[in-house]
Amino acid sequence: MNDANTSTGASASPTTDSLAVPDGATTHEAAEHAAKPTDQWVTGDEPITGPQASYLETLAREAGEEVPEHLTKAQASELIDRLQRETGRGAAS
C-alpha cells in the first residue's frame, strides 16, 4: 500500500480534491461538486477511486478500523470525512 499521504503530513482531503469530481471539470465545477451532499453527486454511485482507497487504508489503520469492501465514491467520501475527524487528519472543521 502506498503511504505517500502520510509521509508529508499533508492535510489535503481526497474528498475535496479531484477524486469524486467528474473528469474534465473546471476548478469552479470541482469546488461546486465538492460542496454538494454526497447523495447529490452524479458520480457518487461509481466505485471508489484508487486514491480514495489508499487514503482510506491509511486513515483506517490509524483509527484501528477496517475499510468495508465495495464502497462507492460517495460512501468512501463520507467514511474519509468521519475518519479524518476521528484521527485529527485533514482540514479542520
Beta strands, then each sheet from edge to edge (+ up, - down):
end
